[in-house]
Amino acid sequence: LVLPIAFSVPLAGIPGLAFAAMVAGIVFGAVADKTGTPVAALIVAWCATVASALLVGARHAKVARDYDKLAGASMRDRLTGLYNFAYFSDALRRECQRTTRYGGQLSLVLFDLDGFKSFNDTYGHGVGNVLLAEVGSVMAENRRAADIAARFGGEEFALLVPGPADMAQEAAERIRIAI
């Protein structure tokens, strides 16, 4: 009975713990009645088991949060907040496969900040980083939910637009104007 209780919180949450603890309480009561085991000893064992389930659940929740944070960080460009090149490459492959399998159209828009090297040389890399972050923010705010925006590299950005070329052209123009 210890394992079902211990794993109830990570697998089923507090309702799972309540159910497992209730079942264990009934079984412990039946065991105490048939074996002559002191009820107090079984109550202590039951409490310890429920406490361990709560500890396991708390640890599991922390590990899950840490994993989600790490997974999210590994897909994002730290400076712009957009997807990074590795994620974008995978997304491009997946979207191409999906488009091939189910039909439809897919467009790729590449953005390059003209004169960025000169801007960096004139104002410094810190200000250049602010500019890149702002461009990332503008792209994130002006893309559709279905579009995938990424930092392609350096001062280059990419937008993957499911749909016909005119939708991609509209998206590109909307982002260009916003920038």
Disulfide bonds with the S-S distance in Angstrom:
none
